[in-house]
Amino acid sequence: MVKFINGKRHTINPASGAVDADLLFDLFDTQKCSIRLSRPHEFSTSLSKLMCLSDELFENEAGVNVYITPYPDESKVEQGFAPHYDDIDAFLLQLEGKK
């Protein structure tokens, strides 16, 4: 979980490797933290198949991350990451909201 506050990124992760769902949703709802899921294709057959097809189509290895950022309150803008650029080719698929 991450939050961008006053120009700095704050990573908020529990001490252990296990995810506490109650803590996750509490931080998402009350602290407006973004959630990043790394390597979700390891848990989803559909994403794994999509990644393999992408590998074939673009003749390059693909990776998958999922980002979920809470919808902002009317009075402020929420974002998990500072404005940045990626030093890789990236294909982005936005399913909801705006950026």
C-alpha positions in Angstrom: 0.0 0.0 0.0 1.3 3.4 -0.9 0.3 7.0 -0.5 1.8 10.2 -2.0 1.9 13.0 0.6 3.5 16.4 0.3 5.7 15.3 -2.6 6.9 12.1 -1.0 5.9 8.5 -1.4 5.0 6.6 1.7 5.0 2.8 1.6 2.7 1.3 4.2 3.1 -2.5 4.5 2.4 -4.8 7.4 5.5 -6.3 9.1 4.8 -9.8 7.9 4.4 -11.0 4.3 0.7 -12.0 4.9 -1.9 -9.4 4.0 -4.4 -8.5 6.7 -7.6 -7.8 4.7 -9.2 -5.7 7.4 -6.1 -3.5 7.7 -5.9 -3.3 3.9 -9.4 -2.1 3.4 -9.2 0.2 6.5 -6.1 1.9 5.0 -7.7 2.1 1.6 -11.0 3.6 3.0 -9.8 5.8 5.8 -6.2 6.8 4.8 -6.9 6.8 1.0 -3.9 4.5 0.4 -3.4 3.0 -3.0 -3.0 -0.8 -3.3 -0.5 -2.3 -5.6 -0.7 -6.0 -6.5 2.5 -7.4 -7.8 2.5 -10.5 -10.0 -1.3 -11.1 -9.9 -0.9 -13.5 -12.8 0.4 -16.0 -10.4 -3.1 -16.2 -8.9 -5.2 -15.7 -12.0 -5.3 -18.1 -14.9 -6.9 -15.4 -17.1 -4.1 -12.9 -16.5 -1.5 -15.6 -16.9 -2.9 -16.5 -20.4 -3.1 -12.8 -21.3 0.5 -12.3 -20.3 1.6 -15.4 -22.4 -0.3 -14.0 -25.4 1.4 -10.6 -24.9 4.8 -12.3 -24.8 4.1 -14.0 -28.1 2.5 -11.0 -29.8 5.3 -8.5 -28.9 8.1 -11.1 -28.8 9.2 -9.9 -25.4 8.6 -10.8 -21.8 5.6 -9.1 -20.1 4.9 -8.4 -16.5 1.6 -7.5 -14.8 0.9 -5.2 -11.9 -2.5 -4.0 -10.7 -3.0 -0.6 -9.0 -6.1 0.5 -7.2 -6.4 4.1 -6.0 -9.4 5.3 -4.0 -11.7 7.8 -5.6 -10.7 11.2 -4.1 -12.8 13.3 -1.8 -14.3 16.3 -3.4 -11.9 18.6 -1.6 -8.6 17.0 -2.5 -6.8 14.9 -5.1 -5.6 11.4 -4.1 -2.7 9.6 -5.7 -0.5 6.8 -4.7 2.6 7.8 -6.8 4.4 11.0 -7.6 4.3 12.1 -11.3 6.9 10.0 -13.0 8.0 8.2 -16.2 8.7 4.5 -16.7 12.0 3.5 -18.3 10.3 0.6 -19.9 7.6 0.2 -22.6 4.3 -0.1 -20.8 0.8 -1.0 -21.9 -1.8 0.4 -19.6 -5.4 -0.6 -19.3 -7.5 1.6 -17.2 -10.8 0.0 -16.2 -12.5 2.8 -14.3 -12.1 6.4 -13.2 -9.8 8.9 -14.7 -6.1 9.8 -14.6 
